[in-house]
Amino acid sequence: MAAFIFSSTSEEVVFCFPEAKDLRFTGLTAEENMQLLTLLKEKYHETNPENTLKIFQVQKASLKEFAPEDDRKYNFENFPEENFRRRDLELSGSLIEETQEDDDATDDMFRHTNGNLNNLENRFTPMMSRTISV
């Protein structure tokens, strides 16, 4: 399982599985959904301590768009945007996820080069060099 998506306007939830068909269902109360989520998080963390089960909350009554019928044959993840992620509900795994901020910081050092790597700043050289007297 890769993600749990739930709606803030209905009781519908989606379980997202990599390389398998996602499960979308309704019928549980909001409280039952949260109990199910708590149980899933704990079991997921027990069996996958390095990974984090992603949890998303969206303001849509139907979550059908996040569990399309034909997406699994291409190993395609159709998660909501990151701003819908509920990290406060997640149990973080021991592997560190690469964030968009990290990507932006890396891209930033190349921005001023205009494609010419000769203009690339060496960020690993100390600002002040020490001279050794013999």
Stockholm file with secondary structure:
# STOCKHOLM 1.0

chainA/1-134         MAAFIFSSTSEEVVFCFPEAKDLRFTGLTAEENMQLLTLLKEKYHETNPENTLKIFQVQKASLKEFAPEDDRKYNFENFPEENFRRRDLELSGSLIEETQEDDDATDDMFRHTNGNLNNLENRFTPMMSRTISV
#=GR chainA/1-134 SS CCEEEEESSSSCEEEECTTSCCEEECCSCHHHHHHHHHHHHHHHHHHCTTSCCEEEEESCSCCGGGSCTTSGGGTCCCCCCGGGBCGGGCCCCSSCCCCHHHHHHHHHHHHTTTTCGGGCCCTTSCSSCCCCCC
#=GC SS_cons         CCEEEEESSSSCEEEECTTSCCEEECCSCHHHHHHHHHHHHHHHHHHCTTSCCEEEEESCSCCGGGSCTTSGGGTCCCCCCGGGBCGGGCCCCSSCCCCHHHHHHHHHHHHTTTTCGGGCCCTTSCSSCCCCCC
//
